Amino acid sequence: LGLSQVVLPVMDFIHSATEALRTTFSPSSKSEETAVELRATLGEGMCVCVVGDAPNELSRAVATKCSEALGSEAIFVTCGQDSAHSFADWCTSEVFHLIP
């Protein structure tokens, strides 16, 4: 096989895969509507997203520091993991779980 017979099909595959990922992960009009609704629910203040899972001790430490630094200036949004609930227990600011 010549180089062009190998490279071109691979490039076509990469292009197809890239387009599939772009279509899958690009925001839809529904996700944009949901974001607008969420912003309306949360208000215009600072919104800090807390994502990922962490040990409860770390969640507690981060929540305490965030509360001290930002106080009522921020609303914290989580994805609802177990550590997010631990974060909420220790955070003195408002916490909103996307998934309860």
Biopython code that builds the backbone (N, CA, C, O; Angstrom):
import numpy as np
from Bio.PDB.StructureBuilder import StructureBuilder

atoms = [
    (1, "LEU", "N", (0.838, -1.195, 0.000)),
    (1, "LEU", "CA", (0.000, 0.000, 0.000)),
    (1, "LEU", "C", (0.877, 1.251, 0.000)),
    (1, "LEU", "O", (1.924, 1.305, 0.645)),
    (2, "GLY", "N", (0.416, 2.245, -0.740)),
    (2, "GLY", "CA", (1.123, 3.511, -0.737)),
    (2, "GLY", "C", (0.732, 4.354, 0.467)),
    (2, "GLY", "O", (-0.286, 4.107, 1.113)),
    (3, "LEU", "N", (1.547, 5.337, 0.751)),
    (3, "LEU", "CA", (1.308, 6.219, 1.896)),
    (3, "LEU", "C", (-0.062, 6.892, 1.814)),
    (3, "LEU", "O", (-0.764, 6.972, 2.822)),
    (4, "SER", "N", (-0.451, 7.372, 0.647)),
    (4, "SER", "CA", (-1.739, 8.061, 0.518)),
    (4, "SER", "C", (-2.900, 7.098, 0.736)),
    (4, "SER", "O", (-3.968, 7.521, 1.177)),
    (5, "GLN", "N", (-2.716, 5.814, 0.438)),
    (5, "GLN", "CA", (-3.777, 4.830, 0.659)),
    (5, "GLN", "C", (-3.981, 4.545, 2.140)),
    (5, "GLN", "O", (-5.052, 4.080, 2.530)),
    (6, "VAL", "N", (-3.013, 4.805, 2.947)),
    (6, "VAL", "CA", (-3.120, 4.598, 4.395)),
    (6, "VAL", "C", (-3.515, 5.893, 5.093)),
    (6, "VAL", "O", (-4.402, 5.890, 5.947)),
    (7, "VAL", "N", (-2.870, 6.993, 4.740)),
    (7, "VAL", "CA", (-3.073, 8.256, 5.431)),
    (7, "VAL", "C", (-4.474, 8.816, 5.195)),
    (7, "VAL", "O", (-5.116, 9.268, 6.143)),
    (8, "LEU", "N", (-4.953, 8.798, 3.974)),
    (8, "LEU", "CA", (-6.261, 9.387, 3.675)),
    (8, "LEU", "C", (-7.407, 8.708, 4.437)),
    (8, "LEU", "O", (-8.240, 9.414, 5.006)),
    (9, "PRO", "N", (-7.486, 7.379, 4.472)),
    (9, "PRO", "CA", (-8.553, 6.768, 5.271)),
    (9, "PRO", "C", (-8.443, 7.096, 6.761)),
    (9, "PRO", "O", (-9.458, 7.279, 7.433)),
    (10, "VAL", "N", (-7.236, 7.168, 7.269)),
    (10, "VAL", "CA", (-7.041, 7.523, 8.675)),
    (10, "VAL", "C", (-7.500, 8.961, 8.918)),
    (10, "VAL", "O", (-8.165, 9.239, 9.916)),
    (11, "MET", "N", (-7.152, 9.867, 8.018)),
    (11, "MET", "CA", (-7.571, 11.267, 8.157)),
    (11, "MET", "C", (-9.093, 11.379, 8.076)),
    (11, "MET", "O", (-9.695, 12.148, 8.827)),
    (12, "ASP", "N", (-9.720, 10.621, 7.173)),
    (12, "ASP", "CA", (-11.180, 10.620, 7.077)),
    (12, "ASP", "C", (-11.799, 10.117, 8.383)),
    (12, "ASP", "O", (-12.799, 10.660, 8.852)),
    (13, "PHE", "N", (-11.202, 9.084, 8.961)),
    (13, "PHE", "CA", (-11.699, 8.552, 10.221)),
    (13, "PHE", "C", (-11.580, 9.589, 11.338)),
    (13, "PHE", "O", (-12.519, 9.786, 12.109)),
    (14, "ILE", "N", (-10.441, 10.242, 11.422)),
    (14, "ILE", "CA", (-10.228, 11.265, 12.456)),
    (14, "ILE", "C", (-11.221, 12.405, 12.270)),
    (14, "ILE", "O", (-11.788, 12.896, 13.246)),
    (15, "HIS", "N", (-11.435, 12.828, 11.039)),
    (15, "HIS", "CA", (-12.398, 13.895, 10.775)),
    (15, "HIS", "C", (-13.803, 13.468, 11.199)),
    (15, "HIS", "O", (-14.515, 14.243, 11.838)),
    (16, "SER", "N", (-14.208, 12.250, 10.854)),
    (16, "SER", "CA", (-15.535, 11.750, 11.230)),
    (16, "SER", "C", (-15.688, 11.676, 12.745)),
    (16, "SER", "O", (-16.727, 12.052, 13.288)),
    (17, "ALA", "N", (-14.657, 11.192, 13.424)),
    (17, "ALA", "CA", (-14.702, 11.086, 14.882)),
    (17, "ALA", "C", (-14.788, 12.468, 15.523)),
    (17, "ALA", "O", (-15.524, 12.664, 16.490)),
    (18, "THR", "N", (-14.038, 13.420, 14.985)),
    (18, "THR", "CA", (-14.064, 14.787, 15.515)),
    (18, "THR", "C", (-15.448, 15.399, 15.347)),
    (18, "THR", "O", (-15.962, 16.030, 16.271)),
    (19, "GLU", "N", (-16.053, 15.222, 14.187)),
    (19, "GLU", "CA", (-17.398, 15.753, 13.945)),
    (19, "GLU", "C", (-18.416, 15.092, 14.868)),
    (19, "GLU", "O", (-19.313, 15.763, 15.377)),
    (20, "ALA", "N", (-18.290, 13.797, 15.087)),
    (20, "ALA", "CA", (-19.210, 13.092, 15.984)),
    (20, "ALA", "C", (-19.083, 13.622, 17.407)),
    (20, "ALA", "O", (-20.091, 13.830, 18.081)),
    (21, "LEU", "N", (-17.854, 13.844, 17.870)),
    (21, "LEU", "CA", (-17.654, 14.400, 19.212)),
    (21, "LEU", "C", (-18.196, 15.824, 19.308)),
    (21, "LEU", "O", (-18.827, 16.188, 20.301)),
    (22, "ARG", "N", (-17.951, 16.616, 18.288)),
    (22, "ARG", "CA", (-18.434, 18.003, 18.285)),
    (22, "ARG", "C", (-19.951, 18.023, 18.374)),
    (22, "ARG", "O", (-20.512, 18.817, 19.129)),
    (23, "THR", "N", (-20.626, 17.165, 17.620)),
    (23, "THR", "CA", (-22.081, 17.094, 17.635)),
    (23, "THR", "C", (-22.586, 16.616, 18.995)),
    (23, "THR", "O", (-23.575, 17.135, 19.513)),
    (24, "THR", "N", (-21.907, 15.629, 19.569)),
    (24, "THR", "CA", (-22.333, 15.062, 20.836)),
    (24, "THR", "C", (-22.185, 16.051, 21.979)),
    (24, "THR", "O", (-23.066, 16.139, 22.835)),
    (25, "PHE", "N", (-21.085, 16.799, 22.009)),
    (25, "PHE", "CA", (-20.794, 17.642, 23.160)),
    (25, "PHE", "C", (-21.096, 19.125, 22.952)),
    (25, "PHE", "O", (-20.871, 19.921, 23.864)),
    (26, "SER", "N", (-21.587, 19.511, 21.806)),
    (26, "SER", "CA", (-21.923, 20.921, 21.629)),
    (26, "SER", "C", (-23.263, 21.203, 22.292)),
    (26, "SER", "O", (-24.156, 20.356, 22.273)),
    (27, "PRO", "N", (-23.409, 22.386, 22.877)),
    (27, "PRO", "CA", (-24.643, 22.681, 23.597)),
    (27, "PRO", "C", (-25.837, 22.717, 22.650)),
    (27, "PRO", "O", (-25.767, 23.262, 21.549)),
    (28, "SER", "N", (-26.912, 22.132, 23.100)),
    (28, "SER", "CA", (-28.150, 22.173, 22.330)),
    (28, "SER", "C", (-28.963, 23.379, 22.782)),
    (28, "SER", "O", (-28.627, 24.028, 23.773)),
    (29, "SER", "N", (-30.020, 23.672, 22.060)),
    (29, "SER", "CA", (-30.876, 24.787, 22.474)),
    (29, "SER", "C", (-31.516, 24.476, 23.818)),
    (29, "SER", "O", (-31.767, 25.389, 24.604)),
    (30, "LYS", "N", (-31.788, 23.193, 24.098)),
    (30, "LYS", "CA", (-32.363, 22.802, 25.388)),
    (30, "LYS", "C", (-31.375, 23.070, 26.521)),
    (30, "LYS", "O", (-31.773, 23.555, 27.580)),
    (31, "SER", "N", (-30.092, 22.763, 26.317)),
    (31, "SER", "CA", (-29.116, 23.010, 27.381)),
    (31, "SER", "C", (-28.935, 24.508, 27.597)),
    (31, "SER", "O", (-28.713, 24.943, 28.727)),
    (32, "GLU", "N", (-29.024, 25.294, 26.543)),
    (32, "GLU", "CA", (-28.938, 26.748, 26.699)),
    (32, "GLU", "C", (-30.143, 27.282, 27.466)),
    (32, "GLU", "O", (-29.999, 28.165, 28.311)),
    (33, "GLU", "N", (-31.337, 26.747, 27.176)),
    (33, "GLU", "CA", (-32.546, 27.144, 27.902)),
    (33, "GLU", "C", (-32.410, 26.790, 29.386)),
    (33, "GLU", "O", (-32.773, 27.574, 30.263)),
    (34, "THR", "N", (-31.886, 25.610, 29.642)),
    (34, "THR", "CA", (-31.709, 25.158, 31.025)),
    (34, "THR", "C", (-30.724, 26.062, 31.756)),
    (34, "THR", "O", (-30.948, 26.403, 32.917)),
    (35, "ALA", "N", (-29.642, 26.453, 31.097)),
    (35, "ALA", "CA", (-28.654, 27.352, 31.711)),
    (35, "ALA", "C", (-29.288, 28.699, 32.041)),
    (35, "ALA", "O", (-29.011, 29.269, 33.096)),
    (36, "VAL", "N", (-30.129, 29.211, 31.157)),
    (36, "VAL", "CA", (-30.802, 30.488, 31.404)),
    (36, "VAL", "C", (-31.762, 30.358, 32.587)),
    (36, "VAL", "O", (-31.837, 31.251, 33.431)),
    (37, "GLU", "N", (-32.493, 29.247, 32.645)),
    (37, "GLU", "CA", (-33.412, 29.008, 33.772)),
    (37, "GLU", "C", (-32.645, 28.897, 35.085)),
    (37, "GLU", "O", (-33.069, 29.440, 36.106)),
    (38, "LEU", "N", (-31.514, 28.191, 35.054)),
    (38, "LEU", "CA", (-30.704, 28.034, 36.265)),
    (38, "LEU", "C", (-30.179, 29.381, 36.731)),
    (38, "LEU", "O", (-30.222, 29.673, 37.926)),
    (39, "ARG", "N", (-29.688, 30.202, 35.824)),
    (39, "ARG", "CA", (-29.190, 31.531, 36.189)),
    (39, "ARG", "C", (-30.318, 32.373, 36.780)),
    (39, "ARG", "O", (-30.093, 33.121, 37.731)),
    (40, "ALA", "N", (-31.520, 32.261, 36.235)),
    (40, "ALA", "CA", (-32.664, 32.998, 36.775)),
    (40, "ALA", "C", (-32.982, 32.520, 38.190)),
    (40, "ALA", "O", (-33.327, 33.324, 39.056)),
    (41, "THR", "N", (-32.867, 31.229, 38.422)),
    (41, "THR", "CA", (-33.125, 30.668, 39.752)),
    (41, "THR", "C", (-32.074, 31.122, 40.755)),
    (41, "THR", "O", (-32.403, 31.459, 41.893)),
    (42, "LEU", "N", (-30.822, 31.132, 40.340)),
    (42, "LEU", "CA", (-29.727, 31.461, 41.244)),
    (42, "LEU", "C", (-29.548, 32.959, 41.451)),
    (42, "LEU", "O", (-28.991, 33.376, 42.466)),
    (43, "GLY", "N", (-30.002, 33.762, 40.524)),
    (43, "GLY", "CA", (-29.812, 35.203, 40.625)),
    (43, "GLY", "C", (-28.543, 35.636, 39.910)),
    (43, "GLY", "O", (-27.866, 34.828, 39.273)),
    (44, "GLU", "N", (-28.234, 36.904, 40.020)),
    (44, "GLU", "CA", (-27.125, 37.487, 39.261)),
    (44, "GLU", "C", (-25.788, 37.466, 39.987)),
    (44, "GLU", "O", (-24.790, 37.917, 39.425)),
    (45, "GLY", "N", (-25.730, 36.965, 41.199)),
    (45, "GLY", "CA", (-24.482, 36.971, 41.951)),
    (45, "GLY", "C", (-23.443, 36.029, 41.389)),
    (45, "GLY", "O", (-23.657, 35.383, 40.363)),
    (46, "MET", "N", (-22.315, 35.958, 42.071)),
    (46, "MET", "CA", (-21.224, 35.077, 41.673)),
    (46, "MET", "C", (-21.656, 33.627, 41.834)),
    (46, "MET", "O", (-22.234, 33.250, 42.854)),
    (47, "CYS", "N", (-21.376, 32.830, 40.830)),
    (47, "CYS", "CA", (-21.731, 31.411, 40.846)),
    (47, "CYS", "C", (-20.442, 30.609, 40.749)),
    (47, "CYS", "O", (-19.698, 30.731, 39.776)),
    (48, "VAL", "N", (-20.181, 29.788, 41.761)),
    (48, "VAL", "CA", (-18.966, 28.969, 41.791)),
    (48, "VAL", "C", (-19.383, 27.512, 41.685)),
    (48, "VAL", "O", (-20.131, 27.007, 42.522)),
    (49, "CYS", "N", (-18.890, 26.833, 40.640)),
    (49, "CYS", "CA", (-19.226, 25.421, 40.432)),
    (49, "CYS", "C", (-18.212, 24.543, 41.152)),
    (49, "CYS", "O", (-17.003, 24.713, 40.998)),
    (50, "VAL", "N", (-18.719, 23.612, 41.932)),
    (50, "VAL", "CA", (-17.871, 22.675, 42.661)),
    (50, "VAL", "C", (-18.130, 21.304, 42.047)),
    (50, "VAL", "O", (-19.217, 20.745, 42.202)),
    (51, "VAL", "N", (-17.134, 20.763, 41.353)),
    (51, "VAL", "CA", (-17.307, 19.486, 40.664)),
    (51, "VAL", "C", (-16.275, 18.485, 41.139)),
    (51, "VAL", "O", (-15.237, 18.849, 41.691)),
    (52, "GLY", "N", (-16.578, 17.218, 40.915)),
    (52, "GLY", "CA", (-15.658, 16.160, 41.296)),
    (52, "GLY", "C", (-16.009, 15.591, 42.654)),
    (52, "GLY", "O", (-16.894, 16.093, 43.348)),
    (53, "ASP", "N", (-15.317, 14.558, 43.013)),
    (53, "ASP", "CA", (-15.545, 13.891, 44.290)),
    (53, "ASP", "C", (-14.252, 13.958, 45.087)),
    (53, "ASP", "O", (-13.162, 13.818, 44.533)),
    (54, "ALA", "N", (-14.380, 14.171, 46.380)),
    (54, "ALA", "CA", (-13.195, 14.305, 47.233)),
    (54, "ALA", "C", (-13.507, 13.727, 48.607)),
    (54, "ALA", "O", (-14.675, 13.582, 48.970)),
    (55, "PRO", "N", (-12.487, 13.402, 49.361)),
    (55, "PRO", "CA", (-12.715, 12.936, 50.734)),
    (55, "PRO", "C", (-13.448, 14.009, 51.544)),
    (55, "PRO", "O", (-13.275, 15.203, 51.297)),
    (56, "ASN", "N", (-14.250, 13.589, 52.493)),
    (56, "ASN", "CA", (-15.034, 14.528, 53.295)),
    (56, "ASN", "C", (-14.168, 15.569, 53.995)),
    (56, "ASN", "O", (-14.581, 16.720, 54.136)),
    (57, "GLU", "N", (-12.970, 15.179, 54.434)),
    (57, "GLU", "CA", (-12.092, 16.134, 55.115)),
    (57, "GLU", "C", (-11.708, 17.270, 54.164)),
    (57, "GLU", "O", (-11.680, 18.435, 54.560)),
    (58, "LEU", "N", (-11.418, 16.927, 52.930)),
    (58, "LEU", "CA", (-11.055, 17.938, 51.945)),
    (58, "LEU", "C", (-12.268, 18.814, 51.611)),
    (58, "LEU", "O", (-12.143, 20.033, 51.495)),
    (59, "SER", "N", (-13.424, 18.197, 51.458)),
    (59, "SER", "CA", (-14.647, 18.964, 51.187)),
    (59, "SER", "C", (-14.919, 19.955, 52.313)),
    (59, "SER", "O", (-15.282, 21.104, 52.063)),
    (60, "ARG", "N", (-14.744, 19.510, 53.542)),
    (60, "ARG", "CA", (-14.963, 20.373, 54.695)),
    (60, "ARG", "C", (-13.979, 21.542, 54.697)),
    (60, "ARG", "O", (-14.369, 22.684, 54.941)),
    (61, "ALA", "N", (-12.708, 21.258, 54.426)),
    (61, "ALA", "CA", (-11.691, 22.312, 54.415)),
    (61, "ALA", "C", (-11.968, 23.332, 53.310)),
    (61, "ALA", "O", (-11.866, 24.537, 53.542)),
    (62, "VAL", "N", (-12.314, 22.861, 52.115)),
    (62, "VAL", "CA", (-12.596, 23.767, 51.005)),
    (62, "VAL", "C", (-13.847, 24.594, 51.310)),
    (62, "VAL", "O", (-13.870, 25.798, 51.053)),
    (63, "ALA", "N", (-14.870, 23.966, 51.849)),
    (63, "ALA", "CA", (-16.107, 24.686, 52.186)),
    (63, "ALA", "C", (-15.846, 25.776, 53.214)),
    (63, "ALA", "O", (-16.358, 26.888, 53.088)),
    (64, "THR", "N", (-15.066, 25.466, 54.209)),
    (64, "THR", "CA", (-14.752, 26.442, 55.258)),
    (64, "THR", "C", (-13.994, 27.629, 54.674)),
    (64, "THR", "O", (-14.333, 28.779, 54.954)),
    (65, "LYS", "N", (-12.974, 27.358, 53.866)),
    (65, "LYS", "CA", (-12.187, 28.442, 53.259)),
    (65, "LYS", "C", (-13.033, 29.269, 52.286)),
    (65, "LYS", "O", (-12.938, 30.496, 52.266)),
    (66, "CYS", "N", (-13.850, 28.601, 51.490)),
    (66, "CYS", "CA", (-14.706, 29.337, 50.543)),
    (66, "CYS", "C", (-15.694, 30.221, 51.282)),
    (66, "CYS", "O", (-15.929, 31.362, 50.884)),
    (67, "SER", "N", (-16.265, 29.708, 52.339)),
    (67, "SER", "CA", (-17.215, 30.495, 53.127)),
    (67, "SER", "C", (-16.534, 31.717, 53.734)),
    (67, "SER", "O", (-17.097, 32.812, 53.733)),
    (68, "GLU", "N", (-15.323, 31.529, 54.250)),
    (68, "GLU", "CA", (-14.580, 32.642, 54.834)),
    (68, "GLU", "C", (-14.235, 33.685, 53.774)),
    (68, "GLU", "O", (-14.358, 34.886, 54.012)),
    (69, "ALA", "N", (-13.805, 33.221, 52.614)),
    (69, "ALA", "CA", (-13.333, 34.136, 51.575)),
    (69, "ALA", "C", (-14.473, 34.846, 50.841)),
    (69, "ALA", "O", (-14.356, 36.025, 50.510)),
    (70, "LEU", "N", (-15.571, 34.136, 50.585)),
    (70, "LEU", "CA", (-16.620, 34.694, 49.741)),
    (70, "LEU", "C", (-17.912, 35.031, 50.473)),
    (70, "LEU", "O", (-18.709, 35.843, 50.004)),
    (71, "GLY", "N", (-18.111, 34.401, 51.626)),
    (71, "GLY", "CA", (-19.316, 34.679, 52.400)),
    (71, "GLY", "C", (-20.573, 34.572, 51.571)),
    (71, "GLY", "O", (-20.755, 33.611, 50.823)),
    (72, "SER", "N", (-21.440, 35.556, 51.701)),
    (72, "SER", "CA", (-22.716, 35.517, 50.984)),
    (72, "SER", "C", (-22.606, 36.082, 49.573)),
    (72, "SER", "O", (-23.616, 36.189, 48.877)),
    (73, "GLU", "N", (-21.399, 36.446, 49.134)),
    (73, "GLU", "CA", (-21.216, 36.970, 47.777)),
    (73, "GLU", "C", (-21.415, 35.903, 46.713)),
    (73, "GLU", "O", (-21.707, 36.231, 45.563)),
    (74, "ALA", "N", (-21.263, 34.630, 47.073)),
    (74, "ALA", "CA", (-21.292, 33.561, 46.080)),
    (74, "ALA", "C", (-22.367, 32.532, 46.397)),
    (74, "ALA", "O", (-22.748, 32.322, 47.548)),
    (75, "ILE", "N", (-22.838, 31.903, 45.332)),
    (75, "ILE", "CA", (-23.694, 30.732, 45.428)),
    (75, "ILE", "C", (-22.865, 29.591, 44.861)),
    (75, "ILE", "O", (-22.287, 29.720, 43.782)),
    (76, "PHE", "N", (-22.804, 28.490, 45.567)),
    (76, "PHE", "CA", (-22.036, 27.338, 45.120)),
    (76, "PHE", "C", (-22.978, 26.328, 44.481)),
    (76, "PHE", "O", (-24.026, 26.000, 45.037)),
    (77, "VAL", "N", (-22.594, 25.844, 43.312)),
    (77, "VAL", "CA", (-23.387, 24.862, 42.576)),
    (77, "VAL", "C", (-22.584, 23.580, 42.502)),
    (77, "VAL", "O", (-21.411, 23.595, 42.129)),
    (78, "THR", "N", (-23.222, 22.452, 42.864)),
    (78, "THR", "CA", (-22.548, 21.155, 42.813)),
    (78, "THR", "C", (-23.330, 20.207, 41.910)),
    (78, "THR", "O", (-24.460, 20.489, 41.509)),
    (79, "CYS", "N", (-22.700, 19.080, 41.604)),
    (79, "CYS", "CA", (-23.368, 18.032, 40.830)),
    (79, "CYS", "C", (-24.076, 17.036, 41.735)),
    (79, "CYS", "O", (-24.728, 16.115, 41.244)),
    (80, "GLY", "N", (-23.961, 17.201, 43.032)),
    (80, "GLY", "CA", (-24.692, 16.377, 43.980)),
    (80, "GLY", "C", (-23.984, 15.121, 44.459)),
    (80, "GLY", "O", (-24.637, 14.250, 45.034)),
    (81, "GLN", "N", (-22.673, 14.985, 44.249)),
    (81, "GLN", "CA", (-21.953, 13.817, 44.743)),
    (81, "GLN", "C", (-21.966, 13.813, 46.269)),
    (81, "GLN", "O", (-22.335, 14.804, 46.899)),
    (82, "ASP", "N", (-21.561, 12.689, 46.855)),
    (82, "ASP", "CA", (-21.515, 12.583, 48.311)),
    (82, "ASP", "C", (-20.664, 13.685, 48.931)),
    (82, "ASP", "O", (-21.051, 14.286, 49.933)),
    (83, "SER", "N", (-19.505, 13.947, 48.334)),
    (83, "SER", "CA", (-18.638, 14.981, 48.903)),
    (83, "SER", "C", (-19.268, 16.363, 48.759)),
    (83, "SER", "O", (-18.966, 17.263, 49.543)),
    (84, "ALA", "N", (-20.136, 16.541, 47.769)),
    (84, "ALA", "CA", (-20.823, 17.818, 47.612)),
    (84, "ALA", "C", (-21.780, 18.053, 48.775)),
    (84, "ALA", "O", (-21.945, 19.184, 49.233)),
    (85, "HIS", "N", (-22.400, 16.994, 49.243)),
    (85, "HIS", "CA", (-23.286, 17.133, 50.393)),
    (85, "HIS", "C", (-22.468, 17.441, 51.649)),
    (85, "HIS", "O", (-22.916, 18.199, 52.509)),
    (86, "SER", "N", (-21.281, 16.863, 51.757)),
    (86, "SER", "CA", (-20.386, 17.201, 52.855)),
    (86, "SER", "C", (-19.961, 18.658, 52.744)),
    (86, "SER", "O", (-19.910, 19.364, 53.752)),
    (87, "PHE", "N", (-19.655, 19.116, 51.541)),
    (87, "PHE", "CA", (-19.314, 20.519, 51.300)),
    (87, "PHE", "C", (-20.449, 21.412, 51.786)),
    (87, "PHE", "O", (-20.216, 22.406, 52.473)),
    (88, "ALA", "N", (-21.675, 21.054, 51.427)),
    (88, "ALA", "CA", (-22.845, 21.857, 51.804)),
    (88, "ALA", "C", (-23.029, 21.900, 53.321)),
    (88, "ALA", "O", (-23.445, 22.923, 53.866)),
    (89, "ASP", "N", (-22.725, 20.810, 53.997)),
    (89, "ASP", "CA", (-22.868, 20.770, 55.457)),
    (89, "ASP", "C", (-21.951, 21.783, 56.142)),
    (89, "ASP", "O", (-22.292, 22.314, 57.198)),
    (90, "TRP", "N", (-20.788, 22.050, 55.542)),
    (90, "TRP", "CA", (-19.803, 22.920, 56.164)),
    (90, "TRP", "C", (-19.762, 24.324, 55.579)),
    (90, "TRP", "O", (-19.133, 25.217, 56.146)),
    (91, "CYS", "N", (-20.429, 24.522, 54.452)),
    (91, "CYS", "CA", (-20.402, 25.826, 53.792)),
    (91, "CYS", "C", (-21.482, 26.726, 54.382)),
    (91, "CYS", "O", (-22.638, 26.317, 54.492)),
    (92, "THR", "N", (-21.120, 27.931, 54.756)),
    (92, "THR", "CA", (-22.112, 28.849, 55.321)),
    (92, "THR", "C", (-22.782, 29.688, 54.235)),
    (92, "THR", "O", (-23.715, 30.440, 54.519)),
    (93, "SER", "N", (-22.312, 29.564, 52.992)),
    (93, "SER", "CA", (-22.940, 30.241, 51.863)),
    (93, "SER", "C", (-24.041, 29.346, 51.309)),
    (93, "SER", "O", (-24.188, 28.201, 51.735)),
    (94, "GLU", "N", (-24.810, 29.866, 50.365)),
    (94, "GLU", "CA", (-25.867, 29.076, 49.744)),
    (94, "GLU", "C", (-25.258, 28.030, 48.805)),
    (94, "GLU", "O", (-24.348, 28.331, 48.032)),
    (95, "VAL", "N", (-25.773, 26.796, 48.884)),
    (95, "VAL", "CA", (-25.301, 25.722, 48.026)),
    (95, "VAL", "C", (-26.513, 25.155, 47.285)),
    (95, "VAL", "O", (-27.544, 24.866, 47.893)),
    (96, "PHE", "N", (-26.376, 25.001, 45.966)),
    (96, "PHE", "CA", (-27.446, 24.477, 45.114)),
    (96, "PHE", "C", (-26.928, 23.219, 44.445)),
    (96, "PHE", "O", (-25.920, 23.262, 43.740)),
    (97, "HIS", "N", (-27.619, 22.078, 44.660)),
    (97, "HIS", "CA", (-27.215, 20.822, 44.027)),
    (97, "HIS", "C", (-28.005, 20.630, 42.734)),
    (97, "HIS", "O", (-29.235, 20.609, 42.754)),
    (98, "LEU", "N", (-27.301, 20.488, 41.612)),
    (98, "LEU", "CA", (-27.982, 20.247, 40.339)),
    (98, "LEU", "C", (-28.731, 18.923, 40.375)),
    (98, "LEU", "O", (-29.839, 18.816, 39.849)),
    (99, "ILE", "N", (-28.124, 17.914, 40.996)),
    (99, "ILE", "CA", (-28.761, 16.621, 41.187)),
    (99, "ILE", "C", (-28.858, 16.400, 42.689)),
    (99, "ILE", "O", (-27.839, 16.185, 43.345)),
    (100, "PRO", "N", (-30.068, 16.450, 43.247)),
    (100, "PRO", "CA", (-30.216, 16.352, 44.717)),
    (100, "PRO", "C", (-29.717, 15.037, 45.286)),
    (100, "PRO", "O", (-29.782, 14.824, 46.496)),
]
sb = StructureBuilder()
sb.init_structure("model")
sb.init_model(0)
sb.init_chain("A")
sb.init_seg("    ")
for serial, (resi, resn, name, xyz) in enumerate(atoms, 1):
    if name == "N":
        sb.init_residue(resn, " ", resi, " ")
    sb.init_atom(name, np.array(xyz, "f"), 0.0, 1.0, " ", f" {name:<3s}", serial, name[0])
structure = sb.get_structure()
